[in-house]
Amino acid sequence: MEKSAKKLLVYSLAGILLSGIGAPIVQAAPQGRGDRQQQELSQTEQEKQEAKKQEQQRVVNQRQEQQRQSQQEQQRVVNQRQEQQRQSQQEQQRMVNQRQEQQRAEQLRTTQQRVIAQRLEQQRADQQRLEQQRVSVQRQEQQRRADQLRQSQLQENDREWRNRNYNTRDYGIRRHEYNNDQYRSSQWISSSDRFEHRQPWEWRSRDISGRHRITDSRWDREFPGLRSYRWQGNGFWYQGNQYRNLVLFYDGGDTLVAVGFWNNGRFIMIRDDNRSYYNNSPFVLGFGNSIFQINIRL
C-alpha cells in the first residue's frame, strides 16, 4: 500500500508538473499557426508577385520574341527583295552580255562575210585580170600571126604585081588615068618615098565588099577619070602605121588603081605605078571629116 501510495503521489506530481508545463505549450500553439498563415500568405503573395513578374517577363519576352520575329521577317523580306533585285540585275546583266555577245558575233560574222566577199571579189578581179591578160596575149599572138600572114600575102601580091607590070614594062596601061592636067597642078606634090615592095592595096581589086561610092561633083573634079569609094577596115599599112579610113580609086574597068588617105595634114595618094603624091587642096583636106564623120588626124 505504501508503495502504491508512493506511486500515486509520484504520478500526481508528475501530472501537476505536466499540467504546468503543458499549459504554456497549449497556449503558444495558436500563435504558431498565425505565423505560419502569415508566412503562407506572404509566400503566396510572393509567389503571386513572382508569378506576376514571370508573367510580365513572359509577356516582355513574348513581345521581344515577336519583335525579333517581326524584325527577322522584315529582314527576310528585305533580303528576299535584295536577292530578287540581285537576281534581276544578274538577269539584266546576263541579257546585256548576251546581246553584246550576239552583237560581237554578228559583227564578227559580218566582218568575216565582208572579208570573204572581198576575197571573192579579189579572186574574181584576179581571174578577170588573168583572163584579160590571156585574151590580150592570145589577141597579140593572133595579130602577130595575122601580120605574118598579111606580110606573106603582101609579098606574094608584090611578086605577082611585079611579074605582071615590071616584067612587061607596060606602065602606060594604067598611067593614062593620070594624063589629065588636074594631076599636074600645083596642089599635087610628088613624094620622094620609095618602097621596097609595092604598097599593099591591090587586094581590094579582088574584094570590093564594104565600099561606098562618093557622090560629090566637087570631089570628082579633083580626081578626073576616076571613081572614088570610101572604105573602112584593116589591111592597109603606110610607113609602119595602119590606116583604116581610105579612099579607093577605080578606073572605068572597075579596077583599083590608087589608094588615098589623110596623114599629117596632107592627103596622100598612092598609085598603081608605084608613085605617091601629096595633095594640099583645102577642099580635099577637109573632105575627110564629112565622109567618115570622125576626127581625122591632120
Buried (B, 14 or more C-beta within 10 A) or exposed (E): EEEEEEEEEEEEEEEEEEEEEEEEEEEEEEEEEEEEEEEEEEEEEEEEEEEEEEEEEEEEEEEEEEEEEEEEEEEEEEEEEEEEEEEEEEEEEEEEEEEEEEEEEEEEEEEEEEEEEEEEEEEEEEEEEEEEEEEEEEEEEEEEEEEEEBEEEBEEBBEEBEEEBEEEEEBEBBBEBBEEEBBEEEBBEEEEBEBEBBBBBBBBBEEEEEBEEBEBEEBBEBBEBBBBBBBEEEBBBBEEEEBEBBBBBBBEEEBBBBBBBBBEEBBBBBBBBBBBBBBEBEBBBEBBEEBBEEEBEE
